[in-house]
Amino acid sequence: MIYEFPSAQTPIRQGDVFYPIPRIEMSLSELPVINEAGVVEVRRWNDISAMGKPVVASLGVRPTVGIVISQNCDAVRADDIALAEIRDFTDVERKSKQTASAKAWVSIITQHARLNLKWFYLPPDNRMGFHQKMGVDFLTILRVARIDLENMRAARLGRLNDLATEHFRERLSDFFRRYAYDEWYPLNGDEYAEYKREYHEAKPFDWQASQSIAPNLPPSTE
């Protein structure tokens, strides 16, 4: 479909998909540190960093799918290569969880051409191991040493073809240069209440919170 399958000898480039890539799981407030006696102590990162010296810690690592986001020139000479995590599309784009019809899927999948989203859609392809719709989550970035990833080229599932790579590169650049703004800031109190029906995470600004906002508006009929 939108994928191609280079040999293991082909150099790494942006758009290459690898599995398994290690994702480290840790909590900075509860970090298991192994002391000199070999005993595990749960410490806070702020306390550890204040010591000014390295420690040995026990961290959880799980395998995940990653796609190279580093520029091609960096992928052949930089010390580290950055990858974005790939997960089931319904995990990356929450709106898709209740999507059933083809028309609804078209609306969701094509919106990334018009909106600055935090994901990139990847269609199913059994040759890639994608048995359902997948999504690149630009919010989850992984780092792997270039030498290590080059030694893992046999674990490359495939890569985006040239057309898909162009779209991926554009979406990636839009994401990292975007201006983070709160689009609801100019709404009055009643308009904000209507906006919050769909975007529950929106927090009111002082001038909106101080206005008379009907807390239990009836469902919109528009």
MARFILUM-985403 format. One line per 5 residues: for each residue x, y, z of N, C-alpha, C. Coordinates in Angstrom, 3 decimals, always signed. Layout:
REM MARFILUM-985403
X Y Z X Y Z X Y Z ~ ...
END
This chain:
REM MARFILUM-985403
+0.845 -1.196 +0.000 +0.000 +0.000 +0.000 +0.882 +1.249 +0.000 ~ +1.151 +1.836 +1.177 +2.030 +3.014 +1.220 +3.406 +2.644 +1.749 ~ +3.721 +1.342 +1.758 +4.973 +0.880 +2.349 +5.861 +0.233 +1.290 ~ +7.140 +0.190 +1.583 +8.085 -0.578 +0.781 +9.023 -1.307 +1.733 ~ +9.755 -2.264 +1.182 +10.479 -3.184 +2.055 +11.936 -3.308 +1.609
+12.798 -2.421 +2.127 +14.212 -2.439 +1.743 +14.942 -3.628 +2.357 ~ +16.069 -3.963 +1.795 +16.884 -5.043 +2.344 +17.556 -4.575 +3.637 ~ +18.089 -5.525 +4.369 +18.747 -5.201 +5.639 +20.008 -4.378 +5.433 ~ +20.548 -4.376 +4.212 +21.764 -3.617 +3.953 +21.478 -2.149 +3.614 ~ +20.227 -1.816 +3.349 +19.869 -0.447 +2.970 +20.023 +0.487 +4.164
+20.664 +1.649 +3.984 +20.846 +2.585 +5.103 +19.517 +3.036 +5.703 ~ +19.563 +3.400 +6.961 +18.377 +3.881 +7.676 +18.025 +5.275 +7.178 ~ +16.723 +5.524 +7.041 +16.267 +6.854 +6.652 +14.972 +7.182 +7.400 ~ +14.572 +8.441 +7.308 +13.326 +8.879 +7.923 +12.157 +8.089 +7.321 ~ +11.265 +7.614 +8.206 +10.135 +6.823 +7.742 +10.328 +5.332 +7.889
+11.526 +4.888 +8.311 +11.758 +3.465 +8.572 +11.027 +3.040 +9.845 ~ +10.423 +1.868 +9.805 +9.662 +1.344 +10.944 +10.403 +0.152 +11.531 ~ +10.624 +0.202 +12.848 +11.366 -0.855 +13.538 +10.534 -1.479 +14.652 ~ +10.740 -2.770 +14.836 +10.203 -3.488 +15.993 +11.145 -4.649 +16.298 ~ +11.521 -4.844 +17.579 +11.098 -4.080 +18.757 +12.069 -2.937 +19.088
+11.505 -1.800 +19.491 +12.272 -0.681 +20.004 +11.989 -0.578 +21.501 ~ +13.017 -0.398 +22.344 +12.757 -0.350 +23.791 +12.147 +0.975 +24.220 ~ +11.078 +0.892 +24.997 +10.503 +2.077 +25.636 +10.691 +1.933 +27.138 ~ +11.364 +2.896 +27.736 +11.661 +2.855 +29.168 +10.470 +3.391 +29.951 ~ +10.072 +2.652 +30.974 +8.975 +3.066 +31.845 +9.560 +3.366 +33.228
+9.358 +4.594 +33.706 +9.862 +4.933 +35.032 +9.069 +6.079 +35.623 ~ +9.144 +6.182 +36.942 +8.515 +7.277 +37.668 +9.600 +8.065 +38.382 ~ +9.683 +9.358 +38.133 +10.716 +10.177 +38.773 +10.437 +10.388 +40.253 ~ +9.224 +10.122 +40.694 +8.910 +10.251 +42.114 +9.144 +8.951 +42.877 ~ +9.245 +7.824 +42.160 +9.474 +6.521 +42.800 +10.456 +5.737 +41.930
+11.721 +6.078 +42.040 +12.756 +5.464 +41.216 +13.505 +4.402 +42.028 ~ +13.457 +3.135 +41.609 +14.163 +2.077 +42.347 +15.669 +2.177 +42.118 ~ +16.401 +2.524 +43.159 +17.855 +2.688 +43.076 +18.527 +1.537 +43.813 ~ +19.553 +0.968 +43.183 +20.293 -0.143 +43.797 +21.531 +0.436 +44.463 ~ +21.600 +0.326 +45.792 +22.733 +0.905 +46.515 +23.946 -0.022 +46.454
+25.023 +0.401 +47.111 +26.278 -0.353 +47.035 +26.158 -1.736 +47.644 ~ +25.198 -1.921 +48.542 +24.989 -3.237 +49.158 +24.077 -4.127 +48.322 ~ +23.622 -3.614 +47.191 +22.741 -4.386 +46.329 +21.293 -4.342 +46.738 ~ +20.960 -3.441 +47.650 +19.583 -3.315 +48.129 +18.864 -2.239 +47.322 ~ +17.625 -2.529 +46.963 +16.836 -1.573 +46.192 +16.161 -0.582 +47.131
+16.372 +0.696 +46.869 +15.734 +1.764 +47.630 +14.921 +2.624 +46.669 ~ +13.692 +2.948 +47.056 +12.855 +3.809 +46.229 +13.177 +5.262 +46.570 ~ +13.676 +5.998 +45.598 +14.107 +7.373 +45.818 +13.417 +8.313 +44.830 ~ +13.446 +9.584 +45.128 +12.945 +10.603 +44.211 +14.101 +11.120 +43.348 ~ +13.810 +11.414 +42.074 +14.848 +11.869 +41.179 +15.482 +13.171 +41.654
+14.694 +14.069 +42.230 +15.256 +15.335 +42.719 +16.342 +15.079 +43.763 ~ +16.113 +14.100 +44.628 +17.107 +13.771 +45.655 +18.338 +13.123 +45.022 ~ +18.105 +12.274 +44.033 +19.221 +11.593 +43.384 +20.087 +12.587 +42.618 ~ +19.445 +13.464 +41.846 +20.203 +14.415 +41.040 +20.970 +15.402 +41.905 ~ +20.456 +15.689 +43.111 +21.144 +16.619 +44.011 +22.478 +16.053 +44.483
+22.639 +14.724 +44.424 +23.889 +14.095 +44.840 +25.008 +14.388 +43.849 ~ +24.653 +14.672 +42.608 +25.653 +15.034 +41.606 +26.518 +13.895 +41.126 ~ +26.067 +12.666 +41.278 +26.849 +11.531 +40.788 +25.900 +10.449 +40.273 ~ +26.373 +9.612 +39.354 +25.490 +8.590 +38.781 +25.146 +7.502 +39.797 ~ +23.974 +6.905 +39.596 +23.534 +5.790 +40.431 +23.084 +4.661 +39.514
+22.899 +3.483 +40.099 +22.369 +2.336 +39.363 +20.895 +2.205 +39.719 ~ +20.033 +2.217 +38.714 +18.595 +2.154 +38.952 +17.989 +0.991 +38.172 ~ +16.875 +0.497 +38.666 +16.134 -0.577 +38.008 +14.940 +0.043 +37.281 ~ +14.916 -0.095 +35.954 +13.875 +0.521 +35.148 +13.126 -0.539 +34.354 ~ +11.851 -0.296 +34.158 +11.051 -1.175 +33.324 +11.261 -0.837 +31.855
+11.357 -1.846 +31.015 +11.530 -1.650 +29.574 +10.545 -2.569 +28.859 ~ +9.806 -2.015 +27.926 +8.894 -2.848 +27.139 +9.129 -2.606 +25.649 ~ +8.891 -3.614 +24.815 +9.101 -3.453 +23.370 +7.934 -2.704 +22.737 ~ +8.227 -1.881 +21.757 +7.189 -1.163 +21.036 +7.642 -0.947 +19.596 ~ +6.729 -0.456 +18.777 +7.037 -0.160 +17.377 +7.407 +1.312 +17.272
+8.459 +1.626 +16.505 +8.882 +3.010 +16.342 +9.168 +3.326 +14.890 ~ +8.975 +4.604 +14.521 +9.269 +5.065 +13.174 +10.290 +6.185 +13.260 ~ +11.312 +6.125 +12.422 +12.402 +7.096 +12.462 +11.879 +8.476 +12.078 ~ +12.144 +9.478 +12.934 +11.780 +10.860 +12.622 +13.015 +11.730 +12.398 ~ +14.198 +11.212 +12.681 +15.425 +11.971 +12.422 +15.572 +12.227 +10.931
+16.187 +13.359 +10.582 +16.476 +13.651 +9.182 +17.428 +12.600 +8.619 ~ +17.370 +12.401 +7.310 +18.203 +11.378 +6.685 +19.693 +11.597 +6.951 ~ +20.136 +12.861 +6.934 +21.553 +13.134 +7.175 +21.941 +12.757 +8.609 ~ +21.042 +12.971 +9.559 +21.326 +12.592 +10.945 +21.282 +11.082 +11.134 ~ +20.461 +10.415 +10.345 +20.309 +8.966 +10.485 +21.573 +8.217 +10.069
+22.494 +8.889 +9.362 +23.717 +8.213 +8.930 +24.958 +8.687 +9.678 ~ +24.827 +9.775 +10.502 +26.047 +10.240 +11.171 +25.846 +10.685 +12.621 ~ +24.611 +10.925 +13.065 +24.394 +11.381 +14.433 +24.646 +10.247 +15.431 ~ +24.928 +10.599 +16.670 +25.149 +9.582 +17.697 +23.868 +8.831 +18.021 ~ +22.746 +9.548 +18.005 +21.460 +8.945 +18.357 +20.445 +9.192 +17.251
+19.488 +8.297 +17.141 +18.383 +8.433 +16.194 +17.086 +8.509 +16.987 ~ +16.226 +9.456 +16.619 +14.939 +9.634 +17.294 +13.849 +8.911 +16.516 ~ +12.972 +8.267 +17.250 +11.827 +7.568 +16.665 +10.573 +7.979 +17.419 ~ +9.447 +8.005 +16.726 +8.159 +8.220 +17.372 +7.465 +6.872 +17.524 ~ +6.748 +6.706 +18.617 +6.086 +5.425 +18.874 +4.865 +5.261 +17.974
+4.637 +4.023 +17.537 +3.452 +3.652 +16.763 +2.570 +2.774 +17.645 ~ +1.282 +3.127 +17.716 +0.329 +2.339 +18.495 -0.966 +2.179 +17.707 ~ -1.880 +1.373 +18.248 -3.194 +1.253 +17.618 -3.795 +2.638 +17.435 ~ -4.413 +2.864 +16.287 -4.919 +4.192 +15.974 -5.959 +4.655 +16.991 ~ -6.758 +3.731 +17.520 -7.774 +4.122 +18.492 -7.164 +4.607 +19.800
-5.911 +4.237 +20.071 -5.213 +4.743 +21.254 -4.611 +6.123 +20.990 ~ -4.222 +6.360 +19.738 -3.586 +7.629 +19.389 -4.622 +8.725 +19.158 ~ -5.714 +8.377 +18.477 -6.792 +9.335 +18.203 -8.057 +8.851 +18.910 ~ -8.362 +9.453 +20.045 -9.477 +8.994 +20.874 -10.822 +9.096 +20.171 ~ -10.970 +10.046 +19.246 -12.245 +10.211 +18.567 -12.627 +8.981 +17.747
-11.655 +8.159 +17.395 -11.918 +7.028 +16.517 -12.468 +5.810 +17.259 ~ -12.506 +5.839 +18.581 -12.919 +4.654 +19.339 -14.332 +4.214 +19.004 ~ -15.224 +5.165 +18.718 -16.612 +4.830 +18.423 -16.917 +4.882 +16.932 ~ -15.882 +4.955 +16.113 -16.080 +5.070 +14.670 -16.382 +3.710 +14.058 ~ -17.440 +3.668 +13.232 -17.832 +2.400 +12.626 -17.943 +2.498 +11.112
-18.582 +3.532 +10.601 -18.847 +3.620 +9.170 -17.615 +4.080 +8.395 ~ -17.586 +3.709 +7.114 -16.480 +4.132 +6.247 -16.456 +5.650 +6.117 ~ -17.623 +6.277 +6.070 -17.696 +7.734 +5.942 -17.049 +8.416 +7.137 ~ -17.326 +7.889 +8.334 -16.743 +8.473 +9.545 -15.230 +8.293 +9.564 ~ -14.753 +7.116 +9.104 -13.314 +6.887 +9.064 -12.639 +7.846 +8.084
-13.277 +8.082 +6.936 -12.716 +9.015 +5.958 -12.563 +10.396 +6.573 ~ -13.569 +10.824 +7.323 -13.529 +12.145 +7.952 -12.362 +12.269 +8.916 ~ -12.115 +11.227 +9.715 -11.039 +11.266 +10.708 -9.669 +11.153 +10.051 ~ -9.527 +10.207 +9.131 -8.215 +9.935 +8.541 -7.720 +11.105 +7.691 ~ -8.626 +11.755 +6.959 -8.203 +12.819 +6.051 -8.036 +14.161 +6.736
-8.462 +14.287 +7.990 -8.391 +15.599 +8.624 -6.953 +16.053 +8.860 ~ -5.989 +15.121 +8.893 -4.612 +15.537 +9.144 -4.037 +16.346 +7.983 ~ -4.705 +16.324 +6.835 -4.257 +17.154 +5.721 -4.676 +18.612 +5.918 ~ -5.639 +18.834 +6.826 -6.153 +20.193 +7.036 -5.825 +20.745 +8.414 ~ -5.620 +19.875 +9.383 -5.408 +20.310 +10.753 -4.016 +19.921 +11.221
-3.504 +20.648 +12.189 -2.195 +20.346 +12.760 -2.394 +19.366 +13.908 ~ -2.342 +18.084 +13.597 -2.631 +17.048 +14.575 -1.348 +16.506 +15.191 ~ -1.533 +15.716 +16.229 -0.401 +15.137 +16.953 -0.119 +13.710 +16.518 ~ -0.666 +13.307 +15.380 -0.484 +11.934 +14.927 -0.379 +11.872 +13.403 ~ +0.067 +10.705 +12.929 +0.130 +10.432 +11.493 -0.468 +9.048 +11.285
-1.413 +8.949 +10.381 -2.146 +7.703 +10.181 -1.349 +6.709 +9.346 ~ -1.400 +5.428 +9.764 -0.770 +4.330 +9.036 -1.813 +3.256 +8.775 ~ -2.109 +2.948 +7.512 -3.131 +1.937 +7.209 -2.637 +0.526 +7.488 ~ -3.572 -0.410 +7.653 -3.186 -1.808 +7.910 -2.416 -2.401 +6.730 ~ -1.491 -3.290 +7.050 -0.750 -4.041 +6.036 -0.108 -5.223 +6.759
-0.546 -6.421 +6.411 -0.050 -7.602 +7.113 +1.450 -7.792 +6.960 ~ +2.008 -7.326 +5.846 +3.455 -7.471 +5.649 +4.233 -6.624 +6.649 ~ +3.610 -5.537 +7.127 +4.231 -4.675 +8.135 +3.924 -5.164 +9.552 ~ +3.036 -6.142 +9.670 +2.583 -6.560 +10.994 +1.492 -5.651 +11.531 ~ +0.945 -4.771 +10.685 -0.144 -3.881 +11.080 -1.461 -4.553 +10.685
-2.106 -5.211 +11.635 -3.347 -5.925 +11.354 -4.576 -5.061 +11.575 ~ -4.362 -3.842 +12.041 -5.439 -2.880 +12.186 -4.872 -1.487 +11.912 ~ -5.726 -0.499 +11.907 -5.271 +0.874 +11.672 -4.313 +1.283 +12.784 ~ -3.212 +1.935 +12.404 -2.195 +2.340 +13.357 -1.964 +3.846 +13.260 ~ -1.307 +4.398 +14.272 -1.022 +5.820 +14.268 +0.331 +6.115 +14.883
+1.056 +7.053 +14.285 +2.313 +7.548 +14.852 +1.964 +8.620 +15.877 ~ +2.434 +8.450 +17.088 +2.167 +9.417 +18.156 +3.383 +10.329 +18.293 ~ +3.276 +11.569 +17.789 +4.400 +12.492 +17.839 +4.698 +12.952 +19.266 ~ +3.809 +12.683 +20.205 +4.035 +13.076 +21.592 +4.957 +12.100 +22.322 ~ +5.166 +10.925 +21.752 +5.996 +9.908 +22.401 +7.241 +9.669 +21.563
+8.356 +10.228 +21.997 +9.612 +10.152 +21.260 +10.579 +9.218 +21.979 ~ +11.186 +8.324 +21.216 +12.147 +7.358 +21.730 +13.515 +7.659 +21.127 ~ +14.568 +7.302 +21.846 +15.920 +7.548 +21.352 +16.729 +6.256 +21.404 ~ +17.401 +5.965 +20.299 +18.234 +4.766 +20.208 +19.576 +5.171 +19.610 ~ +20.652 +4.634 +20.147 +21.975 +4.905 +19.581 +22.018 +4.460 +18.121
+22.585 +5.300 +17.270 +22.605 +4.984 +15.840 +23.280 +3.654 +15.559 ~ +24.400 +3.392 +16.214 +25.116 +2.130 +15.989 +24.227 +0.943 +16.335 ~ +23.500 +1.063 +17.454 +22.609 -0.030 +17.855 +21.498 -0.244 +16.833 ~ +20.918 +0.863 +16.330 +19.821 +0.718 +15.371 +20.329 +0.159 +14.045 ~ +21.553 +0.554 +13.660 +22.122 -0.009 +12.439 +22.320 -1.517 +12.586
+22.675 -1.956 +13.779 +22.838 -3.388 +14.023 +21.502 -4.121 +14.091 ~ +20.396 -3.348 +14.151 +19.053 -3.931 +14.216 +18.312 -3.833 +12.882 ~ +19.016 -3.558 +11.792 +18.316 -3.338 +10.526 +17.518 -4.559 +10.074 ~ +17.879 -5.736 +10.555 +17.077 -6.925 +10.241 +15.713 -6.854 +10.916 ~ +15.586 -5.992 +11.941 +14.312 -5.814 +12.639 +13.480 -4.695 +12.025
+13.911 -4.162 +10.891 +13.135 -3.129 +10.201 +11.953 -3.795 +9.499 ~ +10.755 -3.418 +9.891 +9.559 -4.009 +9.303 +9.338 -3.543 +7.873 ~ +9.747 -2.319 +7.593 +9.551 -1.714 +6.284 +9.735 -0.217 +6.420 ~ +9.328 +0.529 +5.412 +9.423 +1.985 +5.470 +8.296 +2.600 +4.639 ~ +8.052 +3.867 +4.860 +7.096 +4.595 +4.047 +7.645 +4.757 +2.631
+6.761 +4.657 +1.634 +7.220 +4.904 +0.279 +7.428 +6.404 +0.079 ~ +7.888 +6.801 -1.105 +8.279 +8.193 -1.313 +7.119 +9.162 -1.110 ~ +5.937 +8.812 -1.609 +4.788 +9.708 -1.463 +4.403 +9.846 +0.002 ~ +4.316 +8.721 +0.702 +3.951 +8.765 +2.112 +5.007 +9.499 +2.928 ~ +6.284 +9.353 +2.549 +7.359 +10.039 +3.267 +7.227 +11.550 +3.142
+6.825 +12.027 +1.965 +6.622 +13.466 +1.790 +5.542 +13.984 +2.731 ~ +4.439 +13.258 +2.836 +3.357 +13.658 +3.737 +3.813 +13.552 +5.198 ~ +4.554 +12.501 +5.506 +5.042 +12.307 +6.873 +5.986 +13.435 +7.274 ~ +6.890 +13.804 +6.381 +7.852 +14.869 +6.671 +7.132 +16.203 +6.906 ~ +6.118 +16.472 +6.100 +5.365 +17.721 +6.254 +4.597 +17.738 +7.573
+3.960 +16.614 +7.890 +3.197 +16.541 +9.144 +4.130 +16.662 +10.344 ~ +5.288 +16.032 +10.260 +6.263 +16.086 +11.338 +6.765 +17.505 +11.550 ~ +7.076 +18.200 +10.477 +7.575 +19.572 +10.606 +6.490 +20.497 +11.140 ~ +5.243 +20.288 +10.714 +4.137 +21.098 +11.239 +3.983 +20.906 +12.733 ~ +4.125 +19.671 +13.184 +3.944 +19.386 +14.611 +5.006 +20.084 +15.456
+6.260 +20.017 +15.035 +7.328 +20.556 +15.871 +7.517 +22.062 +15.749 ~ +6.930 +22.678 +14.736 +7.031 +24.133 +14.670 +5.713 +24.816 +15.010 ~ +4.718 +24.029 +15.461 +3.403 +24.612 +15.712 +3.449 +25.576 +16.892 ~ +2.580 +26.552 +16.837 +2.408 +27.493 +17.940 +1.276 +26.975 +18.806 ~ +1.580 +26.706 +20.062 +0.572 +26.157 +20.974 -0.336 +27.283 +21.461
-1.562 +27.312 +20.968 -2.491 +28.365 +21.358 -3.807 +27.739 +21.808 ~ -4.536 +28.457 +22.623 -5.834 +28.018 +23.115 -6.900 +28.730 +22.291 ~ -7.478 +27.991 +21.350 -8.357 +28.617 +20.371 -9.644 +29.162 +20.969 ~ -9.986 +28.761 +22.183 -11.246 +29.204 +22.784 -11.128 +30.512 +23.568 ~ -9.940 +31.128 +23.560 -9.726 +32.304 +24.412 -10.666 +33.475 +24.135
-11.140 +33.730 +22.880 -11.981 +34.904 +22.680 -13.465 +34.655 +22.926 ~ -13.854 +33.444 +23.317 -15.263 +33.127 +23.499 -15.807 +33.782 +24.766 ~ -17.092 +34.187 +24.703 -17.721 +34.672 +25.934 -18.163 +33.478 +26.765 ~ -18.779 +33.756 +27.893 -19.111 +32.685 +28.819 -19.995 +31.610 +28.230 ~ -21.081 +32.022 +27.551 -22.000 +31.050 +26.975 -21.357 +30.287 +25.815
-20.553 +30.983 +25.013 -19.867 +30.325 +23.900 -18.858 +29.309 +24.411 ~ -18.162 +29.657 +25.507 -17.200 +28.725 +26.093 -17.902 +27.468 +26.603 ~ -19.063 +27.657 +27.243 -19.811 +26.505 +27.750 -20.205 +25.569 +26.612 ~ -20.581 +26.146 +25.471 -20.934 +25.333 +24.303 -19.696 +24.619 +23.764 ~ -18.563 +25.319 +23.728 -17.308 +24.747 +23.243 -16.872 +23.566 +24.107
-17.077 +23.685 +25.399 -16.609 +22.664 +26.340 -17.408 +21.364 +26.222 ~ -18.575 +21.417 +25.570 -19.333 +20.182 +25.357 -18.482 +19.151 +24.608 ~ -17.754 +19.631 +23.616 -16.964 +18.725 +22.781 -15.532 +18.607 +23.264 ~ -14.965 +19.712 +23.797 -13.567 +19.702 +24.219 -13.516 +19.847 +25.745 ~ -13.666 +18.710 +26.415 -13.825 +18.719 +27.868 -12.574 +19.190 +28.600
-11.419 +19.087 +27.955 -10.176 +19.455 +28.639 -9.941 +20.959 +28.658 ~ -10.754 +21.736 +27.929 -10.567 +23.189 +27.863 -10.855 +23.842 +29.212 ~ -9.918 +24.621 +29.703 -10.075 +25.330 +30.977 -10.434 +26.790 +30.694 ~ -11.412 +27.344 +31.431 -11.820 +28.726 +31.152 -10.761 +29.732 +31.580 ~ -10.668 +30.817 +30.811 -9.832 +31.934 +31.222 -10.599 +32.783 +32.233
-9.872 +33.660 +32.915 -10.495 +34.437 +33.986 -11.723 +35.185 +33.508 ~ -11.637 +35.780 +32.291 -12.758 +36.568 +31.806 -13.949 +35.708 +31.400 ~ -13.696 +34.414 +31.156 -14.794 +33.502 +30.852 -15.410 +32.953 +32.136 ~ -14.544 +32.633 +33.099 -15.040 +32.092 +34.361 -15.851 +33.129 +35.135 ~ -15.522 +34.424 +34.968 -16.209 +35.476 +35.716 -17.547 +35.844 +35.108
-17.796 +35.410 +33.855 -19.070 +35.696 +33.231 -20.114 +34.684 +33.666 ~ -21.342 +34.980 +33.409 -22.432 +34.086 +33.781 -22.480 +32.935 +32.792 ~ -22.063 +31.772 +33.257 -22.043 +30.588 +32.397 -23.089 +29.611 +32.901 ~ -24.043 +29.266 +32.034 -25.077 +28.313 +32.439 -24.440 +26.945 +32.588 ~ -24.417 +26.360 +33.807 -23.687 +25.107 +34.016 -24.339 +23.893 +33.392
-25.644 +23.939 +33.149 -26.345 +22.751 +32.660 -27.157 +23.092 +31.411 ~ -26.456 +23.552 +30.387 -27.133 +23.872 +29.150 -27.716 +22.619 +28.533 ~ -28.899 +22.721 +27.926 -29.449 +21.537 +27.239 -28.584 +21.182 +26.049 ~ -28.624 +19.925 +25.598 -27.805 +19.519 +24.456 -28.081 +20.393 +23.240 ~ -27.035 +20.691 +22.499 -27.186 +21.524 +21.311 -27.940 +20.768 +20.237
-28.801 +21.476 +19.516 -29.563 +20.863 +18.427 -28.965 +21.162 +17.070 ~ -27.850 +21.926 +17.053 -27.219 +22.276 +15.780 -26.314 +21.154 +15.294
END
